[in-house]
Amino acid sequence: MVREDLRNIAIIAHVDHGKTTLVDQMLRQGGTFRENQIVEERVMDSGDLERERGITILAKNTSIHYNGVKINIVDTPGHADFSGEVERVLKMVSGVLILVDAAEGPMPQTRFVTQKALEMGHKLIIVINKIDRPDARVKEVVDEVLELLMDLNASDEQLESPFVFCSGRDGTSTLDENATGTDLKPLFDMILKHFPPLEMDEKGPLQLLVSSIDYNDYVGRIGVGRIERGVIRQGQEVLVCNYNHKDVNLRGKIVNLYEIEGLAHVPCEEAAAGDIVCFSGLEKINIGDTVCAADTAEAVPFVKISEPTVEMIFSVNDSPFAGKEGKWVTTRHLRDRLYRELLRDVSLRVEDTDSTDSFRVSGRGEMHLSILIETMRREGYEFQVSSPKVLFKEVDGEKYEPVERLIVDVPETSTGAVFEKMGTRKGELVHMSAMGSRMRLEFLVPERGLFGYKSEFLTDTKGEGVMSSVFYEYQPYKGEIQRRLSGSLVAFETGEAVTYGLFNAQGRGMLFITAGTPVYEGMVIGVSPKEGDINVNVCKTKHLTNTRSSSSDEALRLIPPKKLSLEEALEFIADDELLEVTPKNIRIRKRILDGELRAKARAKAKAGE
């Protein structure tokens, strides 16, 4: 059967190229909202963290109706760390809109997601977005996209993909790069024309591939996926199997069935092949499972998700302040929460370690893991994490490490500083091009070489640089990279920081805390410009005498401290430090809190070398 009334599409692009803003306008012009309805911007970014950071973290489904055709749309993340979200949802769709910024052109994540779409044989529509930017260079970007497609060995049909020129913010589109559109009808018409109707088998036994998992306190786990074959009905008895895990064999019943209409889940009695639906009733359902008819176990192949490249150790908080600020603090709570995250995030790995209090958590990058840490912190969890480490591989007895493709866009005057830093971090320049008064540099650099680089990069480029990276491949180990040249200022005793103690300590380096902050022995309270740690007593008060001098009552002036964000703290911590995370605070501490024991351990390690 041919489904003339249905199209399933995904929107994929690099971060900040305007996917979610374009979806806003598609929903408005597709009749999802009333004309006078007040709707917040980036309505698809529903999570608190997504709205705060202005990024998409989870892929989400929506739909519009145009000329009697229902268009299911999947909005995807643009950050490389969440590319697992993109990989799994591409199985739900049959066509892809590749969004490219009219000024920036194809970026690392554009290459990655385009490659995945080409591998699956999807039809493409290239959308050149933000054509209203003053620095737009539409013709050059069209050529760059064609070069990218040729570089990725696209088929002749994919190379002939149509181009649509849009302004997602204004909600306009046109097929002529020199004209200005008035609405998104040219884009909608192209979707119906270029993406063929779905040819589906409605008569065969049910097959539904689960590509996403949602959760609701009332109905439990909700599976989301496209019906590959047959019809699914509310109350139907089904069998669950998995293509990659033959031991999965569950039986159950579809309790609730929903269709996606705009931003809402609308209950329905049944849905046919080609539809994207949500269902509840199967408590142990997982991403990649196939829901089949009760008498036919035929699993649908699921895409192999790329492996994690970075790991951290999550452990129970054992600092002197442990248990004072968090709601969930025990090993059992931490373990349950981490393993629960695996049900939703296909790119994450969690393993038990030799210690019962610690868990090895692996992900796609620092941001991937930092979002998990921030989410858990807001939920009331208290724990501590180690510094991030890359995952090495052994190939033919040789050590291999993950290498990233890094693209930086900087003013010409800043290129020297970038080259210098890339040299010390084992970066290899592979391409350089001029873009007016700016330069675009492309490097292949070990992933561990990028740890802690972002803040340095912004300083070196005076805040004008733009950098982004995506996993490239595993290459032979590049040698030692010194991660941090600075030392830490470490609290000497437990107590409360006072102005007099901080005033004396600020001459040693930059502080992270203010007066009145509770501290404990072994807590890192600042950074020293020199190598090696310095113990400082920030709880020290001024010695009082019975003599009053003319200058004794003058106020001591403290330099404003540097408040570290979660990402900055993760970039900063050394191998012998931990990050204590609570709902109220983020503290850096030494693994060994006692100063004498720390000195002995350091001397022992030096002797062992």
PLY file of the C-alpha trace (Angstrom):
ply
format ascii 1.0
element vertex 609
property float x
property float y
property float z
element edge 608
property int vertex1
property int vertex2
end_header
0.00 0.00 0.00
1.23 3.51 -0.83
0.67 6.11 1.94
0.03 9.28 -0.09
-1.18 11.02 3.08
2.07 10.72 5.04
5.73 11.85 5.03
8.29 11.20 7.80
11.25 13.58 7.83
14.13 14.56 10.14
15.90 17.92 10.35
19.65 17.51 10.90
22.39 20.12 11.13
25.32 21.49 13.08
24.60 23.27 16.36
23.11 26.80 16.08
22.25 26.49 12.40
18.56 27.11 13.18
16.77 23.71 13.24
14.48 24.37 16.21
13.68 27.93 15.07
12.69 26.62 11.62
10.46 23.97 13.24
8.76 26.80 15.20
7.78 28.47 11.92
6.76 25.17 10.31
4.37 24.56 13.23
2.96 28.09 12.96
2.40 27.90 9.21
1.24 24.28 9.40
-1.76 25.31 11.49
-0.65 23.85 14.82
-1.16 27.16 16.65
-3.99 29.67 16.41
-3.06 32.96 14.74
-3.37 34.88 18.01
-1.81 32.16 20.18
1.22 33.25 22.20
3.94 30.62 21.87
7.43 30.84 23.35
10.44 30.64 21.04
12.08 27.26 20.35
8.97 25.48 21.59
10.55 22.07 20.85
13.34 22.69 23.40
11.13 21.77 26.33
13.79 20.83 28.92
15.08 23.41 31.43
18.69 22.79 30.42
17.80 23.07 26.72
16.13 26.44 27.23
18.91 27.78 29.45
21.73 26.78 27.12
19.90 27.39 23.85
20.72 23.89 22.55
18.73 20.77 21.70
19.75 17.73 23.80
17.02 15.20 23.00
15.49 14.41 19.61
11.75 15.17 19.65
8.77 14.40 17.43
6.08 16.72 16.14
3.79 16.89 13.11
2.00 19.31 10.80
-0.69 18.97 8.11
-0.23 20.48 4.65
-2.52 19.95 1.62
-4.08 16.87 3.19
-0.71 15.26 3.99
0.56 14.66 7.52
4.27 15.49 7.84
5.92 13.91 10.89
8.99 15.96 11.82
11.88 14.89 14.08
13.94 17.78 15.51
17.46 16.56 16.33
20.41 17.85 18.41
23.31 19.61 16.69
26.06 18.96 19.24
28.44 16.12 18.37
28.15 14.80 21.95
24.46 13.99 21.33
24.92 12.47 17.87
23.66 9.11 19.20
20.23 10.79 19.32
20.53 11.57 15.59
21.72 8.08 14.64
18.79 6.27 16.22
15.98 8.57 14.97
17.13 8.34 11.34
15.58 4.84 11.31
12.16 6.47 11.84
12.24 8.65 8.74
12.50 8.27 4.98
13.73 11.77 4.11
16.12 14.30 5.63
16.34 18.11 5.57
20.03 19.03 5.89
20.21 22.56 7.31
23.31 24.63 6.57
24.02 28.17 7.83
24.35 30.60 4.89
27.41 32.22 6.51
29.19 29.37 8.31
28.66 26.67 5.68
29.06 22.93 6.42
30.60 22.32 9.86
31.93 19.11 11.54
28.53 17.89 12.76
27.01 18.63 9.32
29.52 16.18 7.86
28.80 13.54 10.52
24.99 13.55 10.27
25.04 13.84 6.46
27.29 10.78 6.30
24.82 8.81 8.46
21.88 9.88 6.27
23.77 8.88 3.09
24.69 5.48 4.56
20.98 4.78 5.14
20.16 5.82 1.57
17.79 8.63 2.60
16.68 11.25 0.10
17.92 14.75 0.93
16.71 18.33 0.65
19.48 20.87 1.30
18.12 23.88 3.19
20.41 26.93 3.17
19.18 28.77 6.27
19.73 32.32 7.60
19.99 33.83 4.10
19.02 37.17 5.71
22.35 37.35 7.58
24.46 40.37 6.54
27.50 38.10 6.07
25.60 35.39 4.14
27.59 33.85 1.26
24.95 31.68 -0.35
26.71 30.73 -3.62
29.93 29.67 -1.87
27.99 27.62 0.69
26.07 25.80 -2.10
29.43 24.84 -3.65
30.76 23.72 -0.24
27.72 21.49 0.30
28.17 19.86 -3.12
31.86 19.30 -2.34
30.87 17.70 0.98
28.40 15.34 -0.75
31.06 14.31 -3.30
33.60 13.85 -0.50
31.15 11.51 1.29
30.57 9.43 -1.90
26.92 10.42 -2.31
25.02 8.66 -5.10
24.16 10.50 -8.33
20.57 10.89 -7.12
21.71 12.36 -3.80
24.05 14.79 -5.61
20.99 16.04 -7.52
19.21 16.91 -4.25
17.21 20.17 -4.48
18.23 23.34 -2.65
15.75 25.51 -0.72
16.79 28.92 0.65
15.20 29.89 3.97
15.11 32.38 6.78
13.94 30.27 9.71
13.51 33.31 11.94
11.25 35.12 9.45
9.50 31.93 8.29
10.25 32.43 4.58
11.56 30.10 1.86
12.34 30.31 -1.84
13.83 28.13 -4.57
15.67 31.13 -6.07
18.77 32.16 -4.13
18.47 35.74 -5.37
14.81 36.19 -4.38
13.14 36.76 -1.01
10.33 34.40 -0.04
7.11 35.26 1.79
6.27 31.97 3.56
7.34 28.32 3.87
5.06 26.97 1.10
8.01 26.39 -1.31
9.66 24.23 1.39
6.43 22.30 2.12
5.80 21.77 -1.61
9.36 20.48 -2.08
8.93 18.02 0.84
5.79 16.56 -0.80
7.35 16.53 -4.28
10.86 15.23 -3.51
10.14 12.73 -0.73
8.05 9.92 -2.28
4.95 8.49 -0.55
5.71 5.58 1.76
5.20 2.08 0.35
4.12 0.04 3.37
2.63 -3.40 4.00
-0.54 -2.96 6.06
-1.69 -6.56 5.63
1.36 -8.31 7.15
1.94 -9.08 10.85
2.86 -6.14 13.08
6.46 -4.83 13.19
7.34 -1.63 15.09
10.94 -0.52 15.78
11.35 1.43 19.05
13.67 4.41 18.38
13.02 6.46 21.52
11.84 6.02 25.12
9.80 8.50 27.15
8.61 8.21 30.74
5.45 9.26 32.52
4.74 8.88 36.25
1.19 7.70 35.53
1.67 5.14 32.73
5.38 4.29 33.15
7.63 3.82 30.13
6.42 5.01 26.75
7.93 3.59 23.55
8.15 5.78 20.43
8.72 4.36 16.97
7.57 3.91 13.38
5.32 1.02 12.37
7.30 -0.88 9.75
4.52 -3.31 8.84
0.94 -4.15 9.74
-1.43 -2.38 12.13
-1.10 -1.74 15.89
-4.23 -1.61 18.06
-4.94 -0.59 21.62
-5.24 -3.68 23.84
-3.33 -5.86 21.34
-1.19 -8.75 22.63
2.37 -8.36 21.34
5.81 -9.98 21.45
9.03 -7.97 21.93
12.34 -9.13 20.38
15.69 -7.52 19.48
17.85 -7.97 16.36
21.17 -7.61 18.21
20.16 -9.36 21.47
18.50 -12.68 20.72
17.76 -13.29 24.42
15.14 -10.50 24.49
11.75 -12.24 24.39
8.96 -10.41 26.22
5.20 -10.69 25.94
2.76 -7.97 26.87
-0.20 -5.81 25.87
-0.49 -2.35 24.35
-2.39 -0.47 27.08
-2.38 3.07 25.63
-1.72 4.16 22.04
-1.06 7.75 20.93
-0.52 9.58 17.65
1.64 12.72 17.52
-0.41 15.75 16.48
1.56 18.99 16.69
3.01 19.10 20.20
0.39 16.81 21.74
0.04 13.03 22.10
-3.51 12.21 20.98
-5.03 8.83 22.07
-6.08 6.60 19.17
-7.58 3.12 18.74
-5.21 1.94 16.00
-2.45 3.09 13.63
-1.14 1.66 10.37
2.27 1.00 8.78
4.25 4.23 8.27
2.77 6.07 11.26
4.99 7.23 14.13
3.24 6.35 17.39
3.75 6.31 21.16
2.54 3.42 23.31
2.62 2.28 26.94
2.08 -1.01 28.71
5.45 -2.71 28.08
7.51 -1.87 31.17
10.79 -3.45 30.01
10.81 -2.00 26.48
14.17 -0.60 25.29
15.50 1.44 22.39
16.26 -0.93 19.48
13.54 -3.47 20.43
10.97 -4.59 17.85
7.30 -4.91 18.85
5.81 -7.79 16.82
2.51 -9.57 16.48
2.11 -12.19 19.25
2.62 -15.12 16.82
5.42 -13.66 14.65
8.88 -12.82 16.05
10.71 -10.88 13.32
13.16 -8.26 14.63
14.04 -5.17 12.58
17.82 -4.46 12.27
18.82 -1.47 14.40
21.63 0.94 13.60
24.90 0.29 15.44
25.45 3.34 17.64
28.99 4.75 17.64
31.04 3.85 20.70
31.78 6.27 23.61
35.19 7.98 23.63
35.37 9.56 27.13
34.91 8.08 30.61
34.57 9.37 34.17
34.29 7.63 37.53
31.10 8.55 39.41
31.33 7.76 43.13
29.52 8.38 46.40
30.49 11.67 48.05
32.88 11.06 50.97
34.01 14.63 51.70
33.63 16.19 55.19
30.47 17.95 53.91
28.90 14.75 52.56
25.14 14.34 52.99
24.46 17.94 54.04
22.94 19.25 50.80
21.74 16.31 48.72
18.50 14.32 48.84
19.86 11.13 47.22
23.34 10.31 48.56
23.77 6.54 48.88
25.36 3.99 46.55
21.99 2.42 45.79
20.46 5.74 44.73
23.45 6.60 42.54
23.54 3.17 40.92
19.77 3.11 40.19
19.88 6.58 38.65
22.84 5.83 36.36
21.38 2.55 35.12
18.01 4.25 34.59
19.72 6.77 32.28
20.84 3.87 30.05
17.20 3.19 29.17
16.92 6.56 27.42
20.46 7.34 26.25
21.82 4.82 23.73
25.28 6.45 23.60
25.95 6.05 27.34
27.71 3.11 29.02
27.70 2.38 32.79
29.86 -0.33 34.37
30.48 -1.42 37.96
34.06 -1.08 39.22
36.11 -2.98 41.82
34.76 -0.54 44.42
31.11 -0.87 45.41
30.86 2.92 45.74
32.11 3.80 42.22
30.81 3.41 38.66
32.58 3.88 35.33
30.42 6.08 33.07
31.39 6.46 29.38
29.94 8.93 26.87
30.52 10.78 23.60
32.34 13.74 25.13
32.69 16.11 28.07
29.42 17.90 27.31
27.51 14.62 27.04
28.60 13.66 30.58
28.31 17.18 32.00
24.64 17.35 30.95
24.04 14.08 32.83
25.86 15.47 35.90
23.86 18.72 35.83
20.56 16.85 35.38
21.28 14.55 38.34
22.38 17.49 40.47
19.09 19.29 39.84
17.17 16.14 40.76
18.78 16.22 44.25
21.67 13.77 43.81
24.96 14.30 45.62
28.10 12.54 44.34
31.64 13.14 43.11
33.29 12.59 39.70
36.86 12.15 38.51
38.59 14.06 35.72
37.52 12.90 32.22
39.78 10.40 30.43
39.71 9.20 26.83
39.10 5.55 26.01
42.08 3.96 24.24
41.94 0.95 21.93
44.51 -1.71 21.13
44.86 -2.54 17.41
47.41 -5.20 16.40
49.23 -4.69 19.69
49.48 -0.92 19.15
47.79 1.75 21.31
45.18 3.84 19.46
43.32 6.95 20.69
40.24 8.92 19.52
41.00 11.87 17.23
38.63 14.79 16.66
38.12 16.92 13.56
38.31 20.48 14.96
37.20 23.53 12.98
37.98 26.99 14.34
36.78 30.27 12.88
38.98 33.12 14.20
40.15 36.67 13.39
43.41 36.72 11.39
45.27 38.28 14.33
44.49 35.25 16.53
45.78 32.49 14.23
49.28 32.52 15.79
47.94 31.76 19.28
45.76 28.93 17.90
48.70 27.36 16.02
50.87 27.57 19.16
48.26 25.84 21.37
47.49 23.21 18.74
51.22 22.44 18.49
51.48 21.64 22.21
48.26 19.57 22.00
49.48 17.43 19.06
47.05 19.05 16.59
47.71 18.60 12.85
46.54 21.30 10.39
44.68 19.75 7.44
42.97 22.76 5.86
43.07 26.55 6.01
40.90 29.08 4.17
40.16 32.81 4.37
36.63 34.15 5.00
36.95 37.92 4.65
38.89 39.21 7.66
38.60 35.83 9.40
40.35 32.50 8.94
38.89 29.00 9.07
41.38 26.41 10.30
40.76 22.67 10.34
42.81 20.38 12.58
42.95 16.70 13.46
43.70 16.70 17.18
43.61 13.97 19.89
40.44 14.25 21.96
42.48 14.48 25.18
44.26 17.49 23.63
40.93 19.37 23.64
40.31 18.89 27.38
40.45 22.32 28.97
41.12 24.10 25.68
37.81 25.94 25.22
38.41 28.59 27.91
41.99 29.12 26.66
40.69 29.45 23.09
38.18 32.15 24.06
40.93 34.04 25.91
43.37 33.74 22.98
40.77 35.01 20.48
39.39 37.74 22.81
36.00 36.03 22.74
35.65 36.34 18.95
36.59 32.76 18.02
34.16 29.94 17.24
35.23 26.31 17.65
33.48 23.00 17.13
34.64 19.42 16.83
33.33 15.95 16.04
34.83 12.49 16.39
36.94 11.59 13.33
38.57 8.17 13.90
40.96 6.20 16.12
44.63 6.81 15.26
47.96 5.61 16.77
48.80 7.17 20.15
50.33 10.64 19.64
52.48 10.77 22.80
52.23 12.63 26.10
50.22 15.86 26.31
50.65 17.99 29.42
47.11 18.76 30.48
47.63 21.53 33.03
50.61 23.79 33.66
49.11 25.49 36.73
48.81 24.24 40.30
46.02 24.46 42.86
45.57 26.58 45.99
44.47 24.08 48.64
42.73 24.88 51.94
44.97 24.17 54.93
42.24 23.59 57.52
38.49 23.16 57.97
36.43 26.23 58.82
34.95 29.33 57.23
36.91 31.52 54.83
37.47 35.04 56.19
38.50 38.26 54.44
41.90 38.47 56.16
42.86 34.91 55.15
41.63 35.39 51.57
43.51 38.71 51.30
46.78 36.95 52.11
45.96 34.01 49.80
45.03 36.07 46.74
48.66 37.04 46.23
49.39 33.37 45.46
46.90 33.05 42.59
43.28 33.42 41.48
40.61 32.48 44.06
37.37 30.54 43.47
35.62 31.42 46.77
34.43 34.47 48.72
34.48 35.33 52.41
31.98 33.26 54.41
32.37 30.14 52.24
32.70 26.94 54.32
35.91 25.06 53.43
37.57 21.83 54.53
41.16 20.61 54.55
42.11 19.44 51.04
39.48 21.56 49.25
40.78 23.46 46.20
39.96 27.15 46.64
41.94 28.68 43.77
44.49 28.23 40.99
48.21 29.02 41.20
50.04 30.25 38.06
53.01 28.01 38.94
53.22 24.24 38.77
52.65 22.42 42.05
50.05 22.91 44.77
50.23 25.54 47.51
48.55 25.09 50.88
46.89 28.31 52.09
45.09 29.14 55.32
41.97 31.11 54.31
40.40 30.69 57.80
43.20 32.70 59.44
41.97 35.76 61.31
43.97 38.88 62.15
45.93 38.75 65.38
44.42 41.27 67.81
46.54 43.56 70.02
45.66 46.25 72.55
47.41 48.83 70.37
45.40 50.68 67.76
47.18 52.00 64.66
45.84 54.59 62.21
45.71 52.08 59.31
44.41 48.97 61.11
40.75 49.65 60.46
41.12 50.19 56.69
39.02 47.72 54.70
40.91 44.92 52.98
40.12 44.84 49.27
39.55 41.40 47.73
39.80 40.72 44.01
36.45 39.27 42.77
36.81 35.47 42.60
36.38 33.38 39.45
33.15 31.36 39.69
33.65 28.10 37.79
30.76 26.59 35.84
30.36 22.80 35.81
32.10 22.47 32.41
34.96 24.76 33.49
35.43 22.75 36.70
35.53 19.47 34.73
38.14 20.98 32.40
40.18 22.27 35.37
40.45 19.26 37.70
43.73 17.32 37.65
44.12 13.54 37.92
44.67 13.76 41.71
41.48 15.82 42.20
37.75 15.13 42.30
34.70 17.26 41.64
32.14 17.22 44.46
28.68 17.82 43.01
25.67 18.69 45.19
22.32 20.39 44.43
23.68 23.64 45.92
27.43 23.65 45.25
30.23 22.46 43.01
33.52 22.00 44.89
36.92 20.81 43.71
38.87 18.71 46.21
42.01 16.63 46.43
41.58 12.84 46.38
43.76 12.68 49.52
42.51 15.43 51.85
45.26 15.25 54.48
48.23 17.45 53.49
50.90 15.20 55.03
49.51 12.02 53.43
49.28 13.86 50.11
52.95 14.90 50.31
53.99 11.31 51.13
51.97 9.91 48.22
53.56 12.48 45.87
57.08 11.58 47.08
56.32 7.88 46.68
55.03 8.37 43.13
58.14 10.41 42.25
60.42 7.70 43.66
58.52 5.08 41.65
59.22 6.94 38.41
0 1
1 2
2 3
3 4
4 5
5 6
6 7
7 8
8 9
9 10
10 11
11 12
12 13
13 14
14 15
15 16
16 17
17 18
18 19
19 20
20 21
21 22
22 23
23 24
24 25
25 26
26 27
27 28
28 29
29 30
30 31
31 32
32 33
33 34
34 35
35 36
36 37
37 38
38 39
39 40
40 41
41 42
42 43
43 44
44 45
45 46
46 47
47 48
48 49
49 50
50 51
51 52
52 53
53 54
54 55
55 56
56 57
57 58
58 59
59 60
60 61
61 62
62 63
63 64
64 65
65 66
66 67
67 68
68 69
69 70
70 71
71 72
72 73
73 74
74 75
75 76
76 77
77 78
78 79
79 80
80 81
81 82
82 83
83 84
84 85
85 86
86 87
87 88
88 89
89 90
90 91
91 92
92 93
93 94
94 95
95 96
96 97
97 98
98 99
99 100
100 101
101 102
102 103
103 104
104 105
105 106
106 107
107 108
108 109
109 110
110 111
111 112
112 113
113 114
114 115
115 116
116 117
117 118
118 119
119 120
120 121
121 122
122 123
123 124
124 125
125 126
126 127
127 128
128 129
129 130
130 131
131 132
132 133
133 134
134 135
135 136
136 137
137 138
138 139
139 140
140 141
141 142
142 143
143 144
144 145
145 146
146 147
147 148
148 149
149 150
150 151
151 152
152 153
153 154
154 155
155 156
156 157
157 158
158 159
159 160
160 161
161 162
162 163
163 164
164 165
165 166
166 167
167 168
168 169
169 170
170 171
171 172
172 173
173 174
174 175
175 176
176 177
177 178
178 179
179 180
180 181
181 182
182 183
183 184
184 185
185 186
186 187
187 188
188 189
189 190
190 191
191 192
192 193
193 194
194 195
195 196
196 197
197 198
198 199
199 200
200 201
201 202
202 203
203 204
204 205
205 206
206 207
207 208
208 209
209 210
210 211
211 212
212 213
213 214
214 215
215 216
216 217
217 218
218 219
219 220
220 221
221 222
222 223
223 224
224 225
225 226
226 227
227 228
228 229
229 230
230 231
231 232
232 233
233 234
234 235
235 236
236 237
237 238
238 239
239 240
240 241
241 242
242 243
243 244
244 245
245 246
246 247
247 248
248 249
249 250
250 251
251 252
252 253
253 254
254 255
255 256
256 257
257 258
258 259
259 260
260 261
261 262
262 263
263 264
264 265
265 266
266 267
267 268
268 269
269 270
270 271
271 272
272 273
273 274
274 275
275 276
276 277
277 278
278 279
279 280
280 281
281 282
282 283
283 284
284 285
285 286
286 287
287 288
288 289
289 290
290 291
291 292
292 293
293 294
294 295
295 296
296 297
297 298
298 299
299 300
300 301
301 302
302 303
303 304
304 305
305 306
306 307
307 308
308 309
309 310
310 311
311 312
312 313
313 314
314 315
315 316
316 317
317 318
318 319
319 320
320 321
321 322
322 323
323 324
324 325
325 326
326 327
327 328
328 329
329 330
330 331
331 332
332 333
333 334
334 335
335 336
336 337
337 338
338 339
339 340
340 341
341 342
342 343
343 344
344 345
345 346
346 347
347 348
348 349
349 350
350 351
351 352
352 353
353 354
354 355
355 356
356 357
357 358
358 359
359 360
360 361
361 362
362 363
363 364
364 365
365 366
366 367
367 368
368 369
369 370
370 371
371 372
372 373
373 374
374 375
375 376
376 377
377 378
378 379
379 380
380 381
381 382
382 383
383 384
384 385
385 386
386 387
387 388
388 389
389 390
390 391
391 392
392 393
393 394
394 395
395 396
396 397
397 398
398 399
399 400
400 401
401 402
402 403
403 404
404 405
405 406
406 407
407 408
408 409
409 410
410 411
411 412
412 413
413 414
414 415
415 416
416 417
417 418
418 419
419 420
420 421
421 422
422 423
423 424
424 425
425 426
426 427
427 428
428 429
429 430
430 431
431 432
432 433
433 434
434 435
435 436
436 437
437 438
438 439
439 440
440 441
441 442
442 443
443 444
444 445
445 446
446 447
447 448
448 449
449 450
450 451
451 452
452 453
453 454
454 455
455 456
456 457
457 458
458 459
459 460
460 461
461 462
462 463
463 464
464 465
465 466
466 467
467 468
468 469
469 470
470 471
471 472
472 473
473 474
474 475
475 476
476 477
477 478
478 479
479 480
480 481
481 482
482 483
483 484
484 485
485 486
486 487
487 488
488 489
489 490
490 491
491 492
492 493
493 494
494 495
495 496
496 497
497 498
498 499
499 500
500 501
501 502
502 503
503 504
504 505
505 506
506 507
507 508
508 509
509 510
510 511
511 512
512 513
513 514
514 515
515 516
516 517
517 518
518 519
519 520
520 521
521 522
522 523
523 524
524 525
525 526
526 527
527 528
528 529
529 530
530 531
531 532
532 533
533 534
534 535
535 536
536 537
537 538
538 539
539 540
540 541
541 542
542 543
543 544
544 545
545 546
546 547
547 548
548 549
549 550
550 551
551 552
552 553
553 554
554 555
555 556
556 557
557 558
558 559
559 560
560 561
561 562
562 563
563 564
564 565
565 566
566 567
567 568
568 569
569 570
570 571
571 572
572 573
573 574
574 575
575 576
576 577
577 578
578 579
579 580
580 581
581 582
582 583
583 584
584 585
585 586
586 587
587 588
588 589
589 590
590 591
591 592
592 593
593 594
594 595
595 596
596 597
597 598
598 599
599 600
600 601
601 602
602 603
603 604
604 605
605 606
606 607
607 608
